[in-house]
Amino acid sequence: MPSVRFTPGSPAGHPRECVSLVHGYLANKYLLTVLGRRLQDRGYLTSAWGYWNMQCSLLVHADRFARELELLDGEPRIDTIHLVTHSMGCIIGRAALDRYRPRKIGRFVMLAPPNRGSFVATATAKTFGRFLKPVAELSTDSGSLVNSLPTPQGIDIGVIAAKHDALVTEESTRPDAPHAHVTLPTWHTGLLFSRETADLVAGFLARGEFPATASEPAAAARPSP
């Protein structure tokens, strides 16, 4: 049974909508705690999913996450499954949806995703990619795994980039699919702890578009092709 945290519903909440959270490389699911609690406060169910092996292909994790999505899909207390993922977790989510697409799939929010690769991965692939496989898989090379994976189609996708990201450029966060995009003035992992991130995520999950924020008045961004 997946580790879903059920919270009391409210008329203004989303008591039968589950947000499946996935962390990034060299991280763990406990880094998702703050964001998860803020989404719970808004009435969402949450399920933080983690992985430990940092040497195997990210596709190994995608296979496991696809099985988690299948379990959530069969949970009778859930009507909708949203994905909110960070960094490499976004790519794991992309690959998992290519393996199993839930009948109850909702919206997909990616935080600082290396959708077109990371320049840091490119710079270190020859050195570390030999024993840390995801490093090579996340390079900006046109033939890398991340640039070969399909992007889910027919799903509302929202991307939140970090202005001071030292791992992924803003352009590389953009997936090859229609999406809404906004940039916050924080750093790569800082997105997980920003209240504005939670506000934007909750707004997108509810309406399929980003609400305006203090940092980005035009955050109700028009979807990009």
Secondary structure, 3 states (H helix, E strand, C coil): CCCEECCCCCCCCCCCEEEEEECCCCCCHHHHHHHHHHHHHCCCEEEEECCCCCCCCHHHHHHHHHHHHHHHHCCCCCCEEEEEEECHHHHHHHHHHHHCCCCCEEEEEEECCCCCCCHHHHHHHHHHCCCCHHHHHCCCCCCCCCCCCCCCCCCCEEEEEECCCCCCCCHHHCCCCCEEEEEECCCCHHHHHCHHHHHHHHHHHHHCCCCCCCCCCCCCCCCEC
